[in-house]
Amino acid sequence: MVLKDNKDSDELGDSLNNCQLSTVNCQLNQDRAPLYEAMREYQNNRVVKFDVPGHKGGRGNKTLTGFLGESALKNDVNSMKPLDNLCHPVSVIKEAQELAADAFGAANSLFMVNGATGAVQAMIMSVCKAGDKIILPRNVHRSAINALVVCGAIPVYVNPGVNGELGIPLGMMPEEVELAIVQNPDAKAVLVNNPTYYGICSDLQKIVEIAHRHGLLVLCDEAHGTHFYFGEGLPINGMAAGADMAAASVHKTGGSLTQSAILLMADTVNPDYVRQVINLTQTTSASYLLMVSLDLARQNLALHGKEFYAKTVEFAEYARREINAIGGYYAFGSELCNGRDFYAFDTTKLSVHTRAMGLAGIEVYDLLRDEYDIQIEFGDIGNILAIITGGDRALDIERLVSALSEIKRLYGRSPVGLFDHEYINPTVDMPPQAAFYAKRVSLPINETAGRVCGEFVMCYPPGIPILAPGERITRDILDYIAYAKEKGCSLTGPQDMNVEYLEVVE
């Protein structure tokens, strides 16, 4: 992979000479779903199965077949010539990826069966090797920092803005990205969240322009931005903004199966090299259920995405108005855009601040699930997020609004004493890889202030680390962790499953 005019690209520049650009610029028929069509033909041939998987189309496990359905088990097949191979696609998977690239406005695309996690890691590991620097916001998903642990790249964090009222991290300001680039002229790339979990977008086009002017690649984590490629009136997507790569988690808002995603690439990138990087860690037994769901989701979005996301926005805007009319909640939106660190807002997102009515977001999350049988995406210290799509029903939206009204009436109280911020600026003392693999000692968590953390601590979801390997542990961070535990957040990352001990660097 290489950025034009970048003379110091090592393997990336060498491999570009062999890059065969996709034919996505030709007129492709988005009505087609080549992988789906090949699988239908395979099933019609009534092939006798003497290959894996061992359930033999479901006959070997009747309980599983009864639970998932006969069709799912029959379509859970292995790579073979008629169905192509994700590790080295030459026929129907290749065609499906070309159609996806065309639909998303990319030069090339690669199907991922390890979610946007795999795509984010592939982006970083394609552009960075051990010791290389990458500029990124600290409020990234754990997958990005995991990639740094694996490949040994060095993070240069640009602290996102913070909304004091909501207590949440925002986006990066372009001038701060440029300052980080000037101070780190040897950096290889900039990674941008587009959008954040809360639906907040940075000025992506400006950041791309700045990064490319300085010879850096731009990578977009669009795990929550698939709809930007197909809806109208939504923030700009990575490919349209000129980014070099983007990770689209199609299963989140695009209708494919959980764990499926697409890695999008501009013509500045060698897809064959990226595929080699992906094959270092991705399974050689890719699920055809996941891949065919990507093929069919792309077809559906290409043909019907505009109206699907228009309905999504209509549902979300209605819910925002009704929730704000309750009082005590704040379902925030585009009114907070400031042209800087809150440059644009994803209007499909239903992000709701809860602290003013006296409850932490995680408490509202738990009440919705336990008392009202409503499962939302996540609740954190001060906010909740409900994922809305055109697949919802008006009745479901009304049920959510009514439940929130009842929760306020029954459980609302004074907000005095509630924690008021979600994000704490980190102090990075060591690269993530060095800290993760360093000699470590386990200490009671309350005795770790001032030490360097050797592992992750995060609430999941959203999976943004409170602590990452190499960061200095402070009393503010420990207070945040204690408060999150008290309120019932699901804390993950440490070796100690109870998060009573932390591994720190000796």
C-alpha positions as CSV (number, residue, x, y, z in Angstrom):
1,M,0.0,0.0,0.0
2,V,1.2,3.5,-0.7
3,L,0.2,7.1,-0.7
4,K,1.0,9.0,-3.8
5,D,4.3,11.0,-3.6
6,N,5.3,9.1,-0.4
7,K,8.9,8.0,-1.2
8,D,9.5,6.1,2.1
9,S,7.0,3.3,1.8
10,D,9.2,0.2,1.9
11,E,7.2,-2.9,1.1
12,L,4.1,-0.8,0.4
13,G,5.6,1.0,-2.5
14,D,7.2,-2.2,-3.9
15,S,4.0,-4.1,-3.8
16,L,2.1,-1.4,-5.7
17,N,3.9,-2.3,-8.9
18,N,2.0,-5.6,-8.9
19,C,-1.3,-4.1,-7.9
20,Q,-4.1,-4.9,-10.3
21,L,-6.8,-2.2,-9.7
22,S,-10.3,-3.4,-9.4
23,T,-12.8,-2.9,-12.3
24,V,-15.2,-1.2,-10.0
25,N,-15.2,1.9,-12.1
26,C,-17.1,0.0,-14.8
27,Q,-20.8,-0.2,-14.6
28,L,-21.6,-3.1,-12.3
29,N,-25.0,-4.6,-11.9
30,Q,-26.0,-4.0,-8.2
31,D,-29.0,-6.3,-8.7
32,R,-26.7,-9.2,-8.7
33,A,-25.4,-11.1,-5.6
34,P,-22.8,-13.5,-7.1
35,L,-21.8,-15.3,-3.9
36,Y,-25.5,-15.8,-3.0
37,E,-26.2,-17.1,-6.5
38,A,-23.3,-19.5,-6.4
39,M,-24.5,-20.9,-3.1
40,R,-28.0,-21.4,-4.4
41,E,-26.6,-23.3,-7.3
42,Y,-24.4,-25.4,-5.0
43,Q,-27.4,-26.4,-2.9
44,N,-29.5,-27.3,-6.0
45,N,-26.7,-29.7,-7.1
46,R,-27.3,-31.8,-3.9
47,V,-23.6,-32.3,-3.4
48,V,-22.6,-35.3,-1.1
49,K,-20.6,-33.8,1.8
50,F,-17.3,-35.5,2.6
51,D,-15.7,-32.3,3.8
52,V,-16.0,-30.1,6.9
53,P,-18.0,-28.9,8.8
54,G,-18.7,-32.1,10.6
55,H,-22.3,-31.5,11.3
56,K,-22.9,-32.5,7.6
57,G,-25.5,-29.9,6.8
58,G,-27.1,-30.2,10.2
59,R,-27.7,-34.0,10.2
60,G,-25.0,-34.5,12.8
61,N,-26.5,-32.1,15.3
62,K,-30.3,-32.1,15.4
63,T,-30.6,-29.7,18.4
64,L,-28.4,-27.1,16.6
65,T,-30.4,-27.6,13.4
66,G,-33.7,-27.2,15.3
67,F,-32.4,-24.0,16.9
68,L,-30.8,-22.3,13.9
69,G,-32.9,-23.8,11.1
70,E,-32.2,-26.3,8.4
71,S,-31.3,-23.7,5.8
72,A,-28.6,-22.1,8.0
73,L,-26.9,-25.4,8.6
74,K,-27.0,-26.4,4.9
75,N,-25.4,-23.1,4.0
76,D,-22.7,-23.4,6.6
77,V,-20.2,-24.8,4.1
78,N,-16.4,-24.9,3.5
79,S,-14.3,-23.2,0.8
80,M,-14.4,-25.0,-2.5
81,K,-13.8,-24.1,-6.1
82,P,-17.5,-23.3,-7.0
83,L,-17.7,-21.0,-3.9
84,D,-14.2,-19.4,-4.1
85,N,-11.9,-18.8,-1.1
86,L,-11.7,-15.6,1.0
87,C,-8.0,-16.0,1.5
88,H,-7.4,-15.9,-2.2
89,P,-10.6,-14.9,-4.0
90,V,-10.6,-15.4,-7.8
91,S,-14.3,-15.9,-8.7
92,V,-17.6,-15.3,-6.9
93,I,-16.2,-13.8,-3.7
94,K,-14.0,-11.5,-5.9
95,E,-17.1,-10.5,-7.9
96,A,-19.0,-9.8,-4.7
97,Q,-16.2,-7.7,-3.3
98,E,-16.0,-5.7,-6.6
99,L,-19.8,-5.0,-6.3
100,A,-19.3,-3.9,-2.7
101,A,-16.5,-1.6,-3.7
102,D,-18.7,0.0,-6.4
103,A,-21.7,0.4,-4.1
104,F,-19.6,2.0,-1.4
105,G,-17.7,4.3,-3.8
106,A,-14.3,2.6,-3.2
107,A,-11.7,1.3,-5.6
108,N,-11.5,-2.0,-3.8
109,S,-13.1,-3.9,-0.9
110,L,-12.3,-7.0,1.1
111,F,-14.9,-9.0,3.1
112,M,-14.0,-9.4,6.8
113,V,-15.3,-12.2,9.0
114,N,-13.8,-10.8,12.2
115,G,-15.9,-7.7,12.2
116,A,-14.7,-4.1,12.0
117,T,-12.2,-5.2,14.7
118,G,-10.4,-7.2,12.1
119,A,-10.7,-4.4,9.5
120,V,-9.3,-1.7,11.9
121,Q,-6.4,-4.0,12.8
122,A,-5.7,-4.7,9.1
123,M,-5.6,-1.0,8.3
124,I,-3.1,-0.2,11.0
125,M,-1.0,-3.3,10.4
126,S,-0.9,-2.5,6.7
127,V,0.6,0.9,7.1
128,C,2.6,0.5,10.3
129,K,5.4,-1.7,11.4
130,A,7.2,-1.8,14.8
131,G,8.4,1.6,15.8
132,D,6.2,3.5,13.3
133,K,4.0,6.3,14.6
134,I,0.3,6.6,14.0
135,I,-1.8,9.7,15.0
136,L,-5.2,8.9,16.4
137,P,-7.7,10.1,19.0
138,R,-7.6,8.4,22.4
139,N,-11.3,7.6,22.3
140,V,-10.7,4.8,19.8
141,H,-12.1,1.3,20.1
142,R,-9.9,-1.3,21.8
143,S,-9.3,-2.9,18.4
144,A,-7.0,0.0,17.3
145,I,-4.9,-0.2,20.4
146,N,-4.8,-4.0,20.2
147,A,-3.3,-3.6,16.7
148,L,-0.5,-1.4,18.3
149,V,0.2,-4.2,20.8
150,V,0.5,-6.7,18.0
151,C,2.5,-4.7,15.4
152,G,4.5,-2.5,17.8
153,A,3.4,0.8,16.3
154,I,3.6,3.9,18.5
155,P,0.5,6.0,19.2
156,V,0.5,9.7,19.0
157,Y,-2.8,10.7,20.7
158,V,-4.8,13.8,19.8
159,N,-7.0,14.3,22.8
160,P,-10.6,14.7,21.5
161,G,-12.7,17.7,22.6
162,V,-15.0,17.1,25.6
163,N,-18.6,18.4,26.0
164,G,-18.7,19.5,29.6
165,E,-22.5,19.2,30.0
166,L,-22.7,15.7,28.6
167,G,-19.2,14.6,29.8
168,I,-18.5,12.8,26.6
169,P,-15.5,12.9,24.2
170,L,-16.0,14.5,20.9
171,G,-14.0,14.6,17.7
172,M,-10.5,15.8,16.8
173,M,-9.9,19.4,15.7
174,P,-8.0,19.6,12.3
175,E,-5.5,22.1,13.7
176,E,-4.6,19.8,16.5
177,V,-4.2,16.9,14.0
178,E,-1.8,19.1,12.0
179,L,0.1,20.1,15.1
180,A,0.6,16.4,15.9
181,I,1.8,15.8,12.3
182,V,4.3,18.7,12.4
183,Q,5.6,17.5,15.8
184,N,5.9,13.9,14.5
185,P,7.0,14.2,10.8
186,D,7.9,10.5,10.8
187,A,4.3,9.5,11.4
188,K,2.8,7.1,8.8
189,A,-1.0,7.6,9.1
190,V,-3.9,9.3,10.9
191,L,-6.9,7.3,12.1
192,V,-10.2,9.0,12.5
193,N,-13.5,7.8,14.2
194,N,-16.3,8.5,11.7
195,P,-18.5,8.7,13.7
196,T,-17.9,8.0,17.4
197,Y,-20.2,5.7,19.3
198,Y,-22.3,8.7,20.2
199,G,-22.7,9.8,16.6
200,I,-20.2,12.7,16.7
201,C,-18.0,13.4,13.6
202,S,-14.8,15.3,13.1
203,D,-14.2,17.5,10.0
204,L,-13.0,14.5,8.1
205,Q,-12.5,16.2,4.8
206,K,-10.2,18.8,6.3
207,I,-8.2,16.2,8.2
208,V,-7.8,14.2,5.0
209,E,-6.6,17.3,3.2
210,I,-4.1,18.1,6.0
211,A,-2.8,14.5,6.3
212,H,-2.3,14.0,2.5
213,R,-0.6,17.4,2.2
214,H,2.0,16.1,4.7
215,G,2.2,12.6,3.0
216,L,0.2,10.6,5.5
217,L,-2.4,8.0,4.9
218,V,-5.9,8.4,6.4
219,L,-7.7,5.5,8.0
220,C,-11.4,5.7,9.0
221,D,-12.9,3.6,11.7
222,E,-16.5,3.6,10.4
223,A,-17.7,0.7,12.5
224,H,-20.8,2.9,13.1
225,G,-20.9,4.6,9.8
226,T,-22.1,2.1,7.1
227,H,-25.2,4.2,6.6
228,F,-23.1,7.2,5.6
229,Y,-22.6,5.5,2.2
230,F,-26.2,5.1,1.3
231,G,-28.4,7.6,3.3
232,E,-29.0,11.2,2.3
233,G,-28.3,14.2,4.5
234,L,-25.8,12.3,6.7
235,P,-22.2,13.2,7.4
236,I,-19.7,12.5,4.7
237,N,-18.3,9.0,4.5
238,G,-14.6,8.1,4.4
239,M,-14.3,7.3,0.7
240,A,-16.1,10.4,-0.4
241,A,-13.9,12.5,1.9
242,G,-10.8,11.1,0.2
243,A,-9.6,8.7,2.9
244,D,-7.3,5.9,1.9
245,M,-9.0,3.1,3.9
246,A,-12.2,2.6,5.9
247,A,-13.5,-0.1,8.1
248,A,-17.3,-0.5,7.7
249,S,-19.0,-2.7,10.2
250,V,-21.9,-3.6,8.0
251,H,-23.6,-5.8,10.6
252,K,-24.2,-2.8,12.9
253,T,-26.5,-0.7,10.7
254,G,-26.3,-2.3,7.3
255,G,-28.2,-5.6,7.8
256,S,-25.6,-8.3,7.5
257,L,-24.9,-10.9,10.2
258,T,-23.0,-10.1,13.4
259,Q,-19.2,-10.3,12.9
260,S,-19.3,-9.4,9.2
261,A,-17.7,-6.2,7.9
262,I,-16.1,-4.7,4.8
263,L,-12.7,-3.1,4.5
264,L,-12.8,-0.3,1.8
265,M,-9.8,1.0,0.0
266,A,-9.0,3.9,-2.3
267,D,-6.8,3.6,-5.4
268,T,-3.8,4.8,-3.2
269,V,-3.8,1.4,-1.6
270,N,-2.6,-2.0,-2.8
271,P,-5.5,-4.4,-1.9
272,D,-3.3,-7.5,-2.5
273,Y,-0.8,-6.4,0.1
274,V,-3.7,-5.6,2.5
275,R,-5.1,-9.1,1.9
276,Q,-1.8,-10.6,2.8
277,V,-1.8,-8.7,6.1
278,I,-5.4,-9.8,6.8
279,N,-4.4,-13.4,6.1
280,L,-1.8,-13.3,8.9
281,T,-4.6,-13.4,11.5
282,Q,-7.9,-14.0,9.9
283,T,-9.3,-17.6,9.8
284,T,-8.7,-19.8,6.8
285,S,-12.2,-21.2,7.4
286,A,-14.3,-18.1,6.6
287,S,-18.0,-18.5,7.4
288,Y,-20.1,-18.5,4.2
289,L,-23.1,-17.4,6.3
290,L,-21.2,-14.2,7.1
291,M,-19.9,-13.6,3.6
292,V,-23.3,-14.2,1.9
293,S,-24.9,-11.9,4.4
294,L,-22.5,-9.2,3.2
295,D,-23.3,-9.9,-0.4
296,L,-27.0,-9.6,0.2
297,A,-26.7,-6.6,2.6
298,R,-24.7,-4.8,-0.1
299,Q,-27.4,-5.6,-2.7
300,N,-30.2,-4.4,-0.5
301,L,-28.4,-1.2,0.5
302,A,-27.4,-0.4,-3.1
303,L,-31.0,-0.9,-4.3
304,H,-33.0,0.4,-1.2
305,G,-30.5,2.1,1.1
306,K,-31.8,5.6,0.5
307,E,-35.3,4.9,1.6
308,F,-34.2,2.6,4.4
309,Y,-32.1,5.3,6.0
310,A,-34.6,8.0,5.4
311,K,-37.0,5.9,7.6
312,T,-34.2,5.4,10.1
313,V,-33.7,9.2,10.5
314,E,-37.4,9.7,10.7
315,F,-37.7,7.2,13.6
316,A,-34.7,8.7,15.4
317,E,-35.8,12.3,15.0
318,Y,-39.3,11.4,16.3
319,A,-37.8,9.6,19.3
320,R,-35.5,12.6,20.1
321,R,-38.4,15.0,20.1
322,E,-40.6,12.8,22.3
323,I,-37.8,12.0,24.8
324,N,-36.8,15.6,25.2
325,A,-40.5,16.4,25.9
326,I,-40.4,14.1,28.9
327,G,-37.9,16.4,30.7
328,G,-34.8,15.2,32.6
329,Y,-33.4,13.5,29.6
330,Y,-31.5,15.1,26.8
331,A,-31.6,13.3,23.5
332,F,-28.9,15.5,21.8
333,G,-28.4,16.1,18.1
334,S,-27.2,18.4,15.4
335,E,-27.9,21.5,17.5
336,L,-24.6,20.8,19.3
337,C,-22.5,21.0,16.1
338,N,-19.9,23.7,16.4
339,G,-17.8,23.3,13.3
340,R,-14.8,22.2,15.3
341,D,-14.6,19.1,17.5
342,F,-18.4,18.4,17.1
343,Y,-18.3,19.1,13.3
344,A,-21.3,16.9,12.3
345,F,-23.8,14.6,13.9
346,D,-25.2,11.2,12.8
347,T,-28.9,11.8,13.0
348,T,-29.6,8.1,12.9
349,K,-28.1,7.8,16.4
350,L,-30.4,8.1,19.5
351,S,-27.9,9.2,22.1
352,V,-29.6,10.3,25.4
353,H,-28.0,12.0,28.4
354,T,-29.6,10.8,31.6
355,R,-27.7,12.4,34.5
356,A,-30.0,15.4,34.9
357,M,-32.8,13.1,36.1
358,G,-30.5,11.5,38.7
359,L,-29.6,8.2,37.0
360,A,-26.4,6.9,35.4
361,G,-26.8,5.7,31.8
362,I,-26.0,2.2,32.9
363,E,-28.8,2.3,35.5
364,V,-31.3,3.3,32.8
365,Y,-29.9,0.6,30.5
366,D,-30.4,-2.0,33.2
367,L,-33.9,-0.8,34.1
368,L,-35.0,-0.9,30.4
369,R,-33.8,-4.5,30.1
370,D,-34.9,-5.9,33.5
371,E,-38.2,-4.0,34.0
372,Y,-39.4,-3.3,30.4
373,D,-37.8,-6.0,28.3
374,I,-36.1,-3.4,26.1
375,Q,-32.5,-4.0,25.0
376,I,-30.6,-0.9,24.0
377,E,-27.0,-0.8,22.7
378,F,-25.2,0.5,25.8
379,G,-25.4,2.6,28.9
380,D,-22.3,4.3,30.4
381,I,-21.8,6.8,33.2
382,G,-24.1,9.5,31.9
383,N,-25.7,8.4,28.7
384,I,-27.5,5.7,26.8
385,L,-27.5,4.8,23.2
386,A,-30.3,3.1,21.3
387,I,-29.5,1.8,17.7
388,I,-32.3,2.8,15.4
389,T,-32.7,1.5,11.8
390,G,-35.4,1.2,9.2
391,G,-35.9,-2.3,10.5
392,D,-37.5,-1.0,13.7
393,R,-41.3,-0.5,14.1
394,A,-43.1,2.6,15.1
395,L,-44.6,0.6,18.0
396,D,-41.1,-0.2,19.3
397,I,-40.1,3.5,19.3
398,E,-43.3,4.3,21.3
399,R,-42.5,1.6,23.7
400,L,-39.0,2.9,24.3
401,V,-40.3,6.5,24.8
402,S,-43.0,5.3,27.3
403,A,-40.5,3.2,29.2
404,L,-38.1,6.1,29.6
405,S,-41.0,8.3,30.8
406,E,-42.0,5.7,33.4
407,I,-38.3,5.3,34.5
408,K,-38.1,9.0,35.2
409,R,-41.4,9.0,37.1
410,L,-40.5,6.0,39.3
411,Y,-36.8,6.3,39.7
412,G,-35.8,9.9,39.0
413,R,-33.9,11.7,41.7
414,S,-31.4,14.4,42.4
415,P,-28.2,14.2,40.2
416,V,-26.0,15.3,43.1
417,G,-23.1,12.9,43.6
418,L,-23.2,11.5,40.0
419,F,-19.9,11.2,38.1
420,D,-19.8,14.0,35.5
421,H,-17.4,12.9,32.8
422,E,-16.7,9.9,30.6
423,Y,-13.3,10.7,29.3
424,I,-9.9,11.2,31.1
425,N,-6.9,12.4,29.1
426,P,-4.2,9.7,29.3
427,T,-0.5,10.0,30.2
428,V,1.4,7.6,28.0
429,D,4.7,6.4,29.5
430,M,5.4,3.4,27.3
431,P,4.4,2.1,23.9
432,P,1.4,-0.4,24.2
433,Q,3.4,-3.4,23.0
434,A,6.3,-2.7,25.3
435,A,4.0,-2.4,28.3
436,F,1.8,-5.4,27.4
437,Y,4.8,-7.7,27.1
438,A,6.9,-6.2,29.9
439,K,7.6,-8.0,33.2
440,R,4.5,-7.2,35.3
441,V,3.2,-7.6,38.8
442,S,-0.4,-7.9,40.0
443,L,-1.4,-5.4,42.7
444,P,-4.7,-4.6,44.4
445,I,-6.3,-1.9,42.2
446,N,-6.4,0.7,44.9
447,E,-2.6,0.4,45.3
448,T,-1.8,1.1,41.6
449,A,-1.9,4.9,41.5
450,G,1.2,6.2,39.9
451,R,2.1,2.9,38.3
452,V,2.2,2.1,34.5
453,C,-0.7,-0.2,33.5
454,G,0.3,-3.4,31.7
455,E,-3.2,-4.4,30.5
456,F,-6.6,-3.0,29.4
457,V,-9.5,-1.8,31.5
458,M,-12.7,-0.7,29.7
459,C,-16.5,-0.7,29.9
460,Y,-18.0,-2.9,27.2
461,P,-19.8,-1.7,25.3
462,P,-18.6,0.7,24.0
463,G,-15.1,-0.9,24.3
464,I,-13.1,2.4,24.6
465,P,-10.3,1.7,27.1
466,I,-10.3,3.6,30.4
467,L,-6.7,2.3,30.7
468,A,-4.5,0.9,28.0
469,P,-1.1,-0.8,28.3
470,G,1.6,1.8,28.8
471,E,-0.6,4.5,30.5
472,R,0.0,6.0,33.9
473,I,-2.7,5.1,36.5
474,T,-4.1,8.1,38.3
475,R,-6.4,8.5,41.2
476,D,-9.0,10.1,38.9
477,I,-8.9,6.9,36.7
478,L,-9.3,4.6,39.7
479,D,-12.2,6.7,41.0
480,Y,-13.8,6.3,37.6
481,I,-13.3,2.6,37.6
482,A,-14.8,2.2,41.1
483,Y,-17.8,4.3,40.2
484,A,-18.4,2.3,37.0
485,K,-18.3,-0.9,39.0
486,E,-20.6,0.5,41.6
487,K,-23.2,1.5,38.9
488,G,-23.0,-1.9,37.2
489,C,-21.0,-1.3,34.1
490,S,-19.5,-4.4,32.5
491,L,-15.8,-4.0,33.0
492,T,-13.5,-6.1,30.8
493,G,-9.8,-6.4,29.9
494,P,-7.8,-7.3,33.0
495,Q,-6.6,-10.8,33.8
496,D,-8.5,-10.5,37.1
497,M,-12.2,-11.0,36.0
498,N,-13.4,-9.2,39.1
499,V,-11.2,-6.1,38.4
500,E,-9.9,-6.1,42.0
501,Y,-6.3,-6.4,40.8
502,L,-4.4,-4.8,38.0
503,E,-1.2,-5.9,36.2
504,V,1.3,-3.1,36.3
505,V,4.8,-2.8,34.8
506,E,7.5,-3.7,37.3
